[in-house]
Amino acid sequence: MKKEEMTKVESYLRKTFGNNAISVRARPKKDDSAEVFINDDFIAVLFKDEDDDGYQFQMAILDEDL
């Protein structure tokens, strides 16, 4: 995922969730997706959806975290 795309989505996520601690970072050895963090805590993977010209946000919530 390109830097410009990550910056654009990061800004959207920060505004939508009202949290400036959200950051979108490049994934090591992957260029088709990015990682989403709050501070230094990993929370999700972000994929570019070429078919719909948008993005897919995948966040797992483990039962032990509830």
N, C-alpha and C positions, 0 to 999 in steps of 0.2 A: 504494500500500500504506500502511496506517495505521501511525502511529508505534508503537502498542502491539504490532502484529504484528511490526514490524521488531525491536523490543526482545526479544520472546519468541523469535524465530528466532535472533537474535544470541546470546542466552544459551544456547540449545540447541547452536549451532555451536561456541561456546567450550568448553562442557562436553564435547561429543563428540570434538573434535579436541585438547582440552587446550591451547588457545592463546587467551589473553586479548587478543591483538593483533587478533583478528578483529572487524570492525565491519560492520554492515549500515546502508547509507545510502540515503536517497531519491535517485531518479534525477531529473536535471533534465528538466523538461517531460514526465515520465511518471508516472502514478499507479497503474499496474497492476503495477509491479515495483520492485525495489530492486537496489542494487549491493552486492557483498560485497568487502571489502578485508582484507588483512593489512598492518597499519601503513598506509602510503599506497600500497600496490601493489594494483591492481584484480585480482581473481581470478575473479569469477563474477557472473552475473545470477541473481536470485531472483524467481520468479514465483509468484503465488498461484494454486493450482489449485482453481477453484470447483467442479468436478465431483466431485473426491475430498476436498474440504475439507482440503487440505494445501498443501504448497509444492513447487515444482520448482526445483532447484539446477542451473544450467547453467554448466559450466566447460570451456573449450576448452584443450587442451594441444597446443601447436604442436610440430612435429617439431624445430624449431631450439632449443626450450627443453629438450629431453631430453639 
